[in-house]
Amino acid sequence: MAHHSNAGSVTEALKNFDSLPESANVRAPVVAALFGVSVATVWRKAKDGKLPAPRRISDRVTVWNVGELRASLNATV
């Protein structure tokens, strides 16, 4: 299985995060970058209720809602 780097897409998503609609979704690496934590910590915090719950949109894709992430970011500031 090939490993695909998503650093470019994470950078782009972070750059454009403020312009994304509230209904948009992002994946775990973007959430990790937003909160300054590792992807493993994102999953742990979501499980513990310290981050919004993710949504599974297919067997292999789980996403977080941008509006919920913004609310969580604002609550931690």
C-alpha positions as CSV (number, residue, x, y, z in Angstrom):
1,M,0.0,0.0,0.0
2,A,1.5,3.4,-1.0
3,H,1.7,6.1,1.6
4,H,0.2,9.4,0.3
5,S,1.3,12.7,1.7
6,N,-1.5,15.1,2.3
7,A,0.6,18.0,3.6
8,G,-0.3,20.1,0.6
9,S,-4.0,19.5,1.1
10,V,-3.8,20.2,4.8
11,T,-2.0,23.5,4.2
12,E,-4.6,24.5,1.6
13,A,-7.5,23.5,3.9
14,L,-6.0,25.6,6.8
15,K,-5.4,28.6,4.5
16,N,-9.0,28.4,3.3
17,F,-10.6,27.3,6.6
18,D,-12.2,30.7,7.3
19,S,-13.8,30.8,3.9
20,L,-15.3,27.3,4.1
21,P,-19.0,27.2,4.6
22,E,-20.3,26.0,8.0
23,S,-21.6,22.8,6.3
24,A,-18.2,21.8,4.9
25,N,-16.3,18.8,6.3
26,V,-12.6,18.3,6.9
27,R,-10.6,15.2,7.7
28,A,-8.5,14.3,10.8
29,P,-5.2,15.8,9.6
30,V,-6.8,19.2,9.2
31,V,-8.5,19.0,12.6
32,A,-5.1,18.1,14.1
33,A,-3.4,21.1,12.5
34,L,-6.2,23.4,13.6
35,F,-5.9,22.4,17.2
36,G,-2.1,21.9,17.1
37,V,-2.2,18.3,18.1
38,S,-1.5,14.9,16.6
39,V,-4.1,12.9,14.6
40,A,-4.1,10.3,17.5
41,T,-4.9,13.1,19.9
42,V,-7.8,14.3,17.7
43,W,-9.3,10.8,17.9
44,R,-8.8,10.6,21.6
45,K,-10.3,14.0,22.3
46,A,-13.3,13.2,20.0
47,K,-13.8,9.9,21.9
48,D,-13.6,11.8,25.2
49,G,-16.1,14.5,24.0
50,K,-13.5,17.3,24.1
51,L,-13.8,17.7,20.3
52,P,-17.0,17.5,18.2
53,A,-17.9,14.0,17.1
54,P,-16.8,13.0,13.7
55,R,-19.2,11.6,11.0
56,R,-18.4,8.5,8.9
57,I,-19.3,9.2,5.3
58,S,-18.1,5.9,3.9
59,D,-16.3,2.8,5.1
60,R,-12.9,4.5,4.9
61,V,-13.7,8.2,5.3
62,T,-14.5,10.1,8.5
63,V,-15.0,13.8,8.6
64,W,-15.6,16.7,11.1
65,N,-18.1,19.5,10.4
66,V,-16.4,22.9,10.0
67,G,-19.2,24.8,11.9
68,E,-18.8,22.5,14.9
69,L,-15.0,22.8,14.8
70,R,-15.3,26.6,14.7
71,A,-17.6,26.6,17.7
72,S,-15.1,24.4,19.5
73,L,-12.2,26.6,18.6
74,N,-14.1,29.7,19.8
75,A,-14.9,28.0,23.1
76,T,-11.3,27.2,23.8
77,V,-10.0,30.8,23.2
